[in-house]
Amino acid sequence: MHRIVDEAAGAVAAGASPVSIAIHLEEACDIVLPDSFISAERLGSADAILGTLRELGEPV
């Protein structure tokens, strides 16, 4: 799971949009993010991504 978060955080650093990050996470983790979770606040850094995944009950 940490590899997936690291990849997503790298994409954030490269300027990827929250939608792109969400798609990556959904495909890599086999989850569906609620629309309200697809924001720069929730997906804008490694810590934010980890927190979002924890809220969804994912083992991180």
N, CA, C and O atoms as a MOPAC input file, in Angstrom:
PM7 MOZYME 1SCF
protein

 N      0.83000 1    -1.19000 1     0.00000 1
 C      0.00000 1     0.00000 1     0.00000 1
 C      0.87400 1     1.25300 1     0.00000 1
 O      0.53600 1     2.24600 1    -0.64500 1
 N      1.99300 1     1.21200 1     0.71900 1
 C      2.83900 1     2.40100 1     0.77900 1
 C      3.44300 1     2.72500 1    -0.58100 1
 O      3.67400 1     3.89500 1    -0.88700 1
 N      3.70100 1     1.71800 1    -1.39500 1
 C      4.21100 1     1.96000 1    -2.74800 1
 C      3.16900 1     2.73000 1    -3.55500 1
 O      3.50400 1     3.65400 1    -4.29600 1
 N      1.92800 1     2.34700 1    -3.40700 1
 C      0.84800 1     3.02000 1    -4.12800 1
 C      0.73600 1     4.46800 1    -3.67700 1
 O      0.56800 1     5.36600 1    -4.50200 1
 N      0.82700 1     4.69600 1    -2.37900 1
 C      0.76300 1     6.06000 1    -1.84900 1
 C      1.96500 1     6.86000 1    -2.33800 1
 O      1.81900 1     8.02700 1    -2.70400 1
 N      3.14400 1     6.25400 1    -2.35000 1
 C      4.33100 1     6.94800 1    -2.84000 1
 C      4.18000 1     7.33300 1    -4.30800 1
 O      4.55700 1     8.43500 1    -4.70500 1
 N      3.62700 1     6.42600 1    -5.11500 1
 C      3.39100 1     6.72800 1    -6.52400 1
 C      2.40700 1     7.88300 1    -6.67700 1
 O      2.61600 1     8.78100 1    -7.49200 1
 N      1.34300 1     7.85400 1    -5.89600 1
 C      0.34200 1     8.91400 1    -5.96300 1
 C      0.92900 1    10.24500 1    -5.51200 1
 O      0.65400 1    11.28100 1    -6.11800 1
 N      1.72700 1    10.22700 1    -4.46400 1
 C      2.36800 1    11.45400 1    -3.98200 1
 C      3.34100 1    11.99200 1    -5.03200 1
 O      3.46400 1    13.20500 1    -5.20100 1
 N      4.02100 1    11.10400 1    -5.72500 1
 C      4.90800 1    11.53500 1    -6.80400 1
 C      4.12900 1    12.20400 1    -7.92000 1
 O      4.58600 1    13.18900 1    -8.50200 1
 N      2.96200 1    11.67400 1    -8.21600 1
 C      2.11100 1    12.26900 1    -9.24000 1
 C      1.61900 1    13.64900 1    -8.79600 1
 O      1.51600 1    14.56500 1    -9.61200 1
 N      1.31700 1    13.79400 1    -7.50500 1
 C      0.91800 1    15.09500 1    -6.95600 1
 C      2.05900 1    16.09000 1    -7.16300 1
 O      1.84400 1    17.20800 1    -7.63300 1
 N      3.26800 1    15.67200 1    -6.80800 1
 C      4.43400 1    16.54900 1    -6.94800 1
 C      4.67300 1    16.93700 1    -8.40500 1
 O      5.18900 1    18.01800 1    -8.68700 1
 N      4.30100 1    16.06000 1    -9.32100 1
 C      4.48000 1    16.33800 1   -10.74600 1
 C      3.34700 1    17.20100 1   -11.31000 1
 O      3.36400 1    17.56400 1   -12.48600 1
 N      2.36800 1    17.52400 1   -10.46600 1
 C      1.29300 1    18.41100 1   -10.88400 1
 C      0.03000 1    17.72900 1   -11.36700 1
 O     -0.80900 1    18.36200 1   -12.00800 1
 N     -0.11800 1    16.45000 1   -11.06800 1
 C     -1.33500 1    15.74000 1   -11.48200 1
 C     -2.54900 1    16.29200 1   -10.74000 1
 O     -2.44600 1    16.74900 1    -9.60200 1
 N     -3.67300 1    16.24200 1   -11.39400 1
 C     -4.90200 1    16.74300 1   -10.78500 1
 C     -5.44000 1    15.74400 1    -9.77300 1
 O     -5.09900 1    14.56200 1    -9.82400 1
 N     -6.28300 1    16.21100 1    -8.85000 1
 C     -6.90900 1    15.28700 1    -7.89600 1
 C     -7.69200 1    14.17300 1    -8.59400 1
 O     -7.74100 1    13.04900 1    -8.09500 1
 N     -8.29400 1    14.46900 1    -9.72400 1
 C     -9.03300 1    13.44200 1   -10.45900 1
 C     -8.08000 1    12.35000 1   -10.94200 1
 O     -8.39300 1    11.16400 1   -10.84100 1
 N     -6.92400 1    12.74300 1   -11.46500 1
 C     -5.93200 1    11.76300 1   -11.92000 1
 C     -5.43400 1    10.91200 1   -10.76500 1
 O     -5.27300 1     9.69900 1   -10.89900 1
 N     -5.19200 1    11.55200 1    -9.63400 1
 C     -4.73300 1    10.82800 1    -8.44200 1
 C     -5.81500 1     9.84400 1    -8.00000 1
 O     -5.51700 1     8.69500 1    -7.67300 1
 N     -7.05700 1    10.29100 1    -7.98900 1
 C     -8.16600 1     9.42500 1    -7.57800 1
 C     -8.27800 1     8.21100 1    -8.48900 1
 O     -8.47600 1     7.09400 1    -8.01100 1
 N     -8.15500 1     8.41600 1    -9.78200 1
 C     -8.23700 1     7.29700 1   -10.72200 1
 C     -7.11900 1     6.29900 1   -10.44400 1
 O     -7.34800 1     5.09000 1   -10.43500 1
 N     -5.91900 1     6.80300 1   -10.21900 1
 C     -4.78000 1     5.92500 1    -9.91300 1
 C     -5.05700 1     5.10500 1    -8.65100 1
 O     -4.84900 1     3.89200 1    -8.63900 1
 N     -5.52100 1     5.76400 1    -7.60100 1
 C     -5.79500 1     5.06300 1    -6.34200 1
 C     -6.91800 1     4.04200 1    -6.50900 1
 O     -6.83000 1     2.92600 1    -5.99700 1
 N     -7.96100 1     4.42200 1    -7.21900 1
 C     -9.08200 1     3.50500 1    -7.41100 1
 C     -8.63900 1     2.24500 1    -8.15000 1
 O     -9.02700 1     1.13400 1    -7.78700 1
 N     -7.83300 1     2.42400 1    -9.17800 1
 C     -7.35700 1     1.26700 1    -9.94000 1
 C     -6.35500 1     0.43600 1    -9.14300 1
 O     -6.42800 1    -0.79300 1    -9.14800 1
 N     -5.42800 1     1.09100 1    -8.46400 1
 C     -4.37400 1     0.37900 1    -7.74800 1
 C     -4.89400 1    -0.33000 1    -6.49600 1
 O     -4.40600 1    -1.40200 1    -6.13800 1
 N     -5.88400 1     0.26900 1    -5.83400 1
 C     -6.38600 1    -0.27900 1    -4.57300 1
 C     -7.70900 1    -1.01700 1    -4.73000 1
 O     -8.21000 1    -1.60200 1    -3.77000 1
 N     -8.28000 1    -0.99300 1    -5.93400 1
 C     -9.57800 1    -1.60400 1    -6.18200 1
 C    -10.63500 1    -1.05400 1    -5.22300 1
 O    -11.34800 1    -1.79900 1    -4.55000 1
 N    -10.70900 1     0.28200 1    -5.18700 1
 C    -11.68200 1     0.97900 1    -4.35200 1
 C    -12.41300 1     1.99900 1    -5.21600 1
 O    -12.03100 1     2.25500 1    -6.35800 1
 N    -13.45700 1     2.56800 1    -4.65800 1
 C    -14.15300 1     3.67800 1    -5.30100 1
 C    -14.16000 1     4.83100 1    -4.30300 1
 O    -14.68200 1     4.71000 1    -3.19500 1
 N    -13.57300 1     5.94400 1    -4.71600 1
 C    -13.56400 1     7.12100 1    -3.85700 1
 C    -14.86100 1     7.89800 1    -4.04900 1
 O    -15.26900 1     8.15700 1    -5.18200 1
 N    -15.50900 1     8.27100 1    -2.95300 1
 C    -16.68300 1     9.12800 1    -3.08200 1
 C    -16.26600 1    10.45600 1    -3.73200 1
 O    -15.14400 1    10.92200 1    -3.52800 1
 N    -17.15400 1    11.05400 1    -4.50200 1
 C    -16.83800 1    12.32200 1    -5.16700 1
 C    -16.33400 1    13.36900 1    -4.18600 1
 O    -15.46200 1    14.16700 1    -4.52800 1
 N    -16.86600 1    13.37700 1    -2.98400 1
 C    -16.45000 1    14.37500 1    -1.99300 1
 C    -15.00700 1    14.19000 1    -1.54500 1
 O    -14.43200 1    15.09500 1    -0.93900 1
 N    -14.41500 1    13.04000 1    -1.82900 1
 C    -13.03000 1    12.77600 1    -1.44900 1
 C    -12.04900 1    13.18100 1    -2.54100 1
 O    -10.84000 1    13.16800 1    -2.31200 1
 N    -12.54200 1    13.53900 1    -3.71700 1
 C    -11.66600 1    13.87400 1    -4.83300 1
 C    -11.40900 1    15.37500 1    -4.81800 1
 O    -12.07000 1    16.14800 1    -5.51000 1
 N    -10.42900 1    15.76100 1    -4.00900 1
 C    -10.06900 1    17.17000 1    -3.86400 1
 C     -8.59100 1    17.28600 1    -3.54700 1
 O     -7.96000 1    16.32500 1    -3.10800 1
 N     -8.05100 1    18.46500 1    -3.77300 1
 C     -6.64500 1    18.70800 1    -3.46300 1
 C     -6.39300 1    18.56200 1    -1.95900 1
 O     -5.30900 1    18.15600 1    -1.54200 1
 N     -7.39100 1    18.89200 1    -1.16200 1
 C     -7.24400 1    18.77400 1     0.29300 1
 C     -7.06000 1    17.32100 1     0.71800 1
 O     -6.24300 1    17.03300 1     1.59300 1
 N     -7.79500 1    16.41900 1     0.12000 1
 C     -7.73900 1    15.00000 1     0.49200 1
 C     -6.67600 1    14.20800 1    -0.24800 1
 O     -6.24200 1    13.15900 1     0.22700 1
 N     -6.24400 1    14.70300 1    -1.42100 1
 C     -5.31200 1    13.94200 1    -2.24800 1
 C     -4.08400 1    14.75900 1    -2.63800 1
 O     -3.40900 1    14.43300 1    -3.61500 1
 N     -3.78800 1    15.81300 1    -1.88500 1
 C     -2.71700 1    16.72600 1    -2.26400 1
 C     -1.34200 1    16.43500 1    -1.70900 1
 O     -0.39000 1    17.15200 1    -2.01800 1
 N     -1.21400 1    15.40000 1    -0.89700 1
 C      0.10100 1    15.03900 1    -0.35000 1
 C      0.03800 1    13.58900 1     0.12100 1
 O     -1.03700 1    13.00000 1     0.23000 1
 N      1.20300 1    13.03100 1     0.39400 1
 C      1.24400 1    11.64900 1     0.87200 1
 C      0.45800 1    11.49600 1     2.17400 1
 O     -0.28600 1    10.53000 1     2.33900 1
 N      0.62100 1    12.44100 1     3.09200 1
 C     -0.10100 1    12.37100 1     4.36800 1
 C     -1.61600 1    12.45200 1     4.15900 1
 O     -2.38100 1    11.72600 1     4.79400 1
 N     -2.03200 1    13.33900 1     3.26400 1
 C     -3.46500 1    13.47600 1     2.99100 1
 C     -4.02200 1    12.20100 1     2.35500 1
 O     -5.12200 1    11.76200 1     2.69100 1
 N     -3.25500 1    11.60900 1     1.43500 1
 C     -3.69200 1    10.37300 1     0.78700 1
 C     -3.80700 1     9.25100 1     1.81100 1
 O     -4.78200 1     8.49900 1     1.80200 1
 N     -2.82700 1     9.13400 1     2.68700 1
 C     -2.88500 1     8.10900 1     3.74000 1
 C     -4.11100 1     8.30800 1     4.62600 1
 O     -4.80900 1     7.34800 1     4.95200 1
 N     -4.36800 1     9.54300 1     5.01200 1
 C     -5.52700 1     9.83300 1     5.84900 1
 C     -6.83500 1     9.48400 1     5.15500 1
 O     -7.75100 1     8.94400 1     5.77500 1
 N     -6.91400 1     9.79400 1     3.87400 1
 C     -8.10700 1     9.47300 1     3.10100 1
 C     -8.32000 1     7.96200 1     3.02700 1
 O     -9.43200 1     7.47300 1     3.22200 1
 N     -7.25400 1     7.23600 1     2.74700 1
 C     -7.36700 1     5.77400 1     2.67900 1
 C     -7.74000 1     5.18000 1     4.03000 1
 O     -8.50900 1     4.22100 1     4.09200 1
 N     -7.21000 1     5.73300 1     5.10100 1
 C     -7.58200 1     5.25500 1     6.45700 1
 C     -9.05900 1     5.48900 1     6.70900 1
 O     -9.74500 1     4.61900 1     7.24700 1
 N     -9.55900 1     6.66600 1     6.32200 1
 C    -10.98000 1     6.96200 1     6.49900 1
 C    -11.86900 1     5.97100 1     5.76600 1
 O    -12.97700 1     5.66900 1     6.21000 1
 N    -11.37900 1     5.47200 1     4.64500 1
 C    -12.13100 1     4.49400 1     3.87200 1
 C    -11.94300 1     3.06600 1     4.38500 1
 O    -12.52000 1     2.12600 1     3.83800 1
 N    -11.13600 1     2.90700 1     5.43200 1
 C    -10.94400 1     1.59300 1     6.03200 1
 C     -9.89000 1     0.74200 1     5.34300 1
 O     -9.81300 1    -0.46500 1     5.57300 1
 N     -9.08200 1     1.36700 1     4.50300 1
 C     -8.02000 1     0.62100 1     3.81100 1
 C     -6.86000 1     0.36800 1     4.77200 1
 O     -6.53800 1     1.23300 1     5.58700 1
 N     -6.23400 1    -0.79500 1     4.68900 1
 C     -5.08500 1    -1.10200 1     5.56200 1
 C     -3.81600 1    -0.38600 1     5.08000 1
 O     -3.17400 1    -0.79900 1     4.11400 1
 N     -3.48700 1     0.67400 1     5.76900 1
 C     -2.26600 1     1.42800 1     5.42000 1
 C     -1.31900 1     1.48600 1     6.58300 1
 O     -0.24500 1     2.07700 1     6.47500 1

